[in-house]
């Protein structure tokens, strides 16, 4: 079984990788959703307070988007890593494959993320994902769903590159034999999530401002048109510390969520590949 698992990166089919990725994505986002809601409320500049009240609002947007997006994400990652890698733990190949996977994932997931964050706001009055999507489109047009896309990519590409490289690096120490070991996958995932989320918090604050600007009562925020303008608003209001609003809940979200994501992904990848021979 160990020899079989070691070769999964190259022998598992795209379908198996996609199914495992979809299940990992849904599990990761749903389990950590209340903390993610709290983080969004902390990061919104015009929010007077943050709480966990109605913290599950908008979760259906994540369920609808995370499955297909993570299926595409992990399938793209495994395919690209199989083409780029020259050894079992090739950090450069993992980082490059992570960047490619991120581009595919974010192109699909960003509109769902916009809807999710609009519904997460404490003052949100949207009653359903459909209502939120319809009103955002009617009031702000299609560009509202992708205004944060350049910022999302500028955050997600380094985030995922660091995450995948850190995961591989951690596994090279925690699981040098590369067999199926749930504890090592969970710990490596947590370390990868902590490192990646720490580095990219400033860009996440900017992304949140852009994605929630249409729900803001502040005229300057509502008229914000891009990454640099959003950064200037944050800097003018709060200085350098403003770029680390929500730092703690972001770490508390990503450490367990990436641990869950990698654990679920590695398990289902192992399970799906092992099933035919059993």
N, C-alpha and C positions, 0 to 999 in steps of 0.2 A: 504493500500500500504506500510506503514512503517513497519508493522509486516512482510510482505512478503519480504521486502528488508533486514531486519535484519537477516533473515535466509538464505540469498543467499550463504554465505560461505560454508554451508553444503548442501544446496538443489539445487544449480545451477549445471547443468550437466558438465562433463568434456568438452563436445563439446562447451557449452556456454562460459566456462572459456577460452578455447583455441581461439575461434573466437574473444572474447573481447580482449584477450592478443595480438593476431596478429594485430588487428586494432590499438591498443595502441602503439605497437612497431613501426609500419610503420609510424604512425603520429608523434611520438616522434622523431625518427631519421631524418625523412625528413625535418621537420620544423626547426630543429636546425642544419642542416647539414653544412651550410656555417661557422658557428662559430666553429664547430668541425673541419672543414678543417683548419681554422686559428690556432687552438690549436695544431694540428698535425705539422704544419709548424714551429710553435714557438718551439716545443719540439725537433725537429730534430737538432742534434748538429752541423752538417755541413752546415746548412742553414744560409745564410748571412742575409736574411730578410724574413719577413712574410707579406703576403697581402691576400686580399679576391678575387684576380683575379682567375678566373676559379674555384670558390669555390664549384660548384655543381658537379665537375668531380668525378666520382666514386659513385654517389648516387644510381645508379642502383644495385650495389653490396649490398648496405644496404637494398634496397627494396626486393631483392631476398632472403636475409638471415634473415632480421628482422621479417618478418611475421611468418615463421615456427618456428624460434628460440624463439620468444616471446610467441607464442601459447603454445609451450612446457614449457616455463618458468612459465607462470601464471597458467597453468593447473597443473603442478607439485607442485607449491607453494600452491595452494588451496587444493590439495589432501593431501599433507604432513601436512599442518596446521590443517586440519580437523582431522588428526590422532593424532597430537601432542598436540593440544590446550586443556586446561582444563577450560578456561574462554574466554569471548568475546575478550578481549585485553590481550592475553598472550604473552608478549614480548619475552620470551625465545623460545616459540613455533614458533613465527613469524621469529625470527632469524635463528633457525634451519631449518625451511621450506625454507627460503630464500637461505641458503647454498645448500640445495638439488636441488632447482630450478636452481641455478647458474651453478652447475656441468652439468646439462642437457643442459642448454642454451649455455654455452661456447663451449661444445664439437661440437655443430652444427654451431655456429656463428663465431668461430675463423678464419677459412679460408676466409670467406667473409670479415672479419675485416682486414685481411692482404691485400687483394686485394684493399679494400677501402683506406687504408692508403698509399699504393703504388701509387694509382691514385691521392690522395690528394696532394702529394708533388709538390712543385712549378715547379720543373724541369721535372716532369713526361711527358713522350711522348706517353703513352698508350692511344689508341683511344676508347677502349671498355673494358668491364669487361672480356669478353672472351679472348681478346688478352693479357690482363694483366695476367690472370690465366695461359694461355698457355705458355707465356714466363717465368714466375716465375717457373713453373714446369719444363720447359726445361732446364733452367739455374741453378736452385738450388734444384730441386727434390721435392718430397712430403713433406719432413721435413720442408721446408720453410713455409708451411701453418700452422705448429703446433709448430715451435721453441719457440714461445712466450706462448704456452699453459700453462706450469707450472706457469709462471709469471702472465698470465691472471687470472688463478684460484686463485693465492695468493693475487691478487688485488680484483677480483670480489667477492670472498666469503665474505671477510670482508665488501666490499662495499654493497653487496646486503643484508647481515645480518643486517648491520647498517641501511640501507635504509628501510627495511621492519619493523624492530623493531621501528625505529624513526617514521615511518608512523603510526603504530598502537598507539604509545605513543601520538603523536600529535592529532590523532583522538579521543583518550580517553578524551582529554581536549576540543577540538574544536567541537566534535560531540558525546557527551556522550550517546545520545539516539540511535546512530548507524543507523539513517535513511538516505535516499539518500539526500545529501546536497552538490551540486557541489562546492560551495565556500570552504567548509571545506576539501573536497578531494583535491582541487587544492592547498590550502595553506599547508596542511599536506605533500603533494607530494613535494612542493618546499623546505620545511624545511628538509625533508628526503634527497633530492638530495644534498642540501648544506652540510649537515653533512657528508654524505657518500663520496662525491667527495673531500672534504677537507682532510679527513683522508687518502685517497688512492692515492693522486697525485704523490708521489714519485714512487710508483709502476707503475703508468700509464706512467711516463717518461721512465722508464726502458722498459716497454712493447713496446712503440713507437720505441725506438732504435732497439730492436730485430726485430720488424715487418718490419722496413724500411731499415735494414742493407744491403740488396742486392742491393738497389738503391744508396748506399752511395759511394762517391769517396775516402773515408778514409779507407786505408787498415786495420787498427786496428778494425774499426767498422764492416767492411765486414767479418772479421774473428771471430767476437764475437760469442760465442757458448752458452751462458746461462745467467741466472739472475745475478749471482755474478760478472761475468766478465763485464757485461753491467754496473752494479752499480759502479765498479771500474773505468771504462772509464769516466763515468759522474762525479764521485768524483775527479778524476785527472784533468779533464778539467775545472770544474766550482766550485768544493767544494760542501758544503752542499746546497747552493742556486740552484745548478744545478738540484736538485731533485724536485724543485718547478717551473721549467720552464713551462709556460702555465697554471699556477695556476688560474689566473683570468679568461681567456677564458674557462677553465674547469668548474669553478663555474658557469659562465654565461651560459654555455651549459647545465649543469645538473640541475640547479634550475628550469628553465622553462621546460626542457625536462621531468623531473620526474613529474612535476605538470601536464603537458599535458598527459603523460603516464597514471598516476593514474586517472585523470579526464575522459579520454576516456575509460579506462578499467572499471571504476565503472559505467559509463553511459551505456555502451553496456552490461555489466553484468546485470544491472537493466532492461534495455530495453528488452534483450533477455528472461530474466526470467519472465517479466511482460506480454510479448506479448501473450502467449497462453491464459491467463485468461482474457485478454481484448478482 
